[in-house]
Amino acid sequence: MDSMEREFRINMNRPITCAFSGHRPHKAPGMFRRDGRLIETVRGRLDGAVRAAVIDGYKFFMSGGGLGFDLEAADSVLSARTEFPFIKLILALPCRGHSAKWLAGDVERLARIAGSASEVVYVSDAPYRDGCMLRRNEYLIDHASMLICAYGRAPGGTRHTLGYAKKCQLRVVSLLDPAVILDGPWGVA
């Protein structure tokens, strides 16, 4: 059975599930420090958005497990667990071995996060292939009712994910520029 059809072991509920989308460090260098971590102002906004989502009733948080914003978002949820131990982190990874070409430190960070996640789901059981990241991004949106994003207007997966979230009428929280929610390239106002 394809993992897109697999049910979560955790009884996840879409109305109280939040997904994340944001750039990798090379797509938005001003958003990241040299070590690949978010600059403090953006990380503070991310932590605040996660906390606000929990207060609004969100219990499940899904990260795509990519370099940059995805891993930062996952770390933010894990940090929030100290105050809100009932929240769940779900890693929705695009495919097996998606981190095979990463630096050792990044692979170790993903392994640490995966070990602390409530669940790890592979959107595809197949190895990496064209389109698997897009499929993972759509999977995140299809299973959530809110998206917290860090979109710096660069083309790519984050832009597509934000457009798909708007098409699916998800609540969107922008950490960088609230105007992107209204004037995005997808023609949704």
RAWOJO-V557802 format. One record per helix or strand of 2 or more residues. SS is the DSSP state (~ for helix, > for strand). FROM is the first residue (numbers start at 1). TO is the last residue. If there is no record, write none. Layout:
ss=SS from=FROM to=TO
ss=SS from=FROM to=TO
This chain:
ss=~ from=14 to=16
ss=> from=17 to=22
ss=~ from=29 to=31
ss=~ from=40 to=55
ss=> from=60 to=63
ss=~ from=69 to=80
ss=> from=88 to=96
ss=~ from=104 to=116
ss=> from=119 to=127
ss=~ from=132 to=142
ss=> from=146 to=150
ss=~ from=157 to=167
ss=> from=171 to=174
ss=~ from=179 to=182
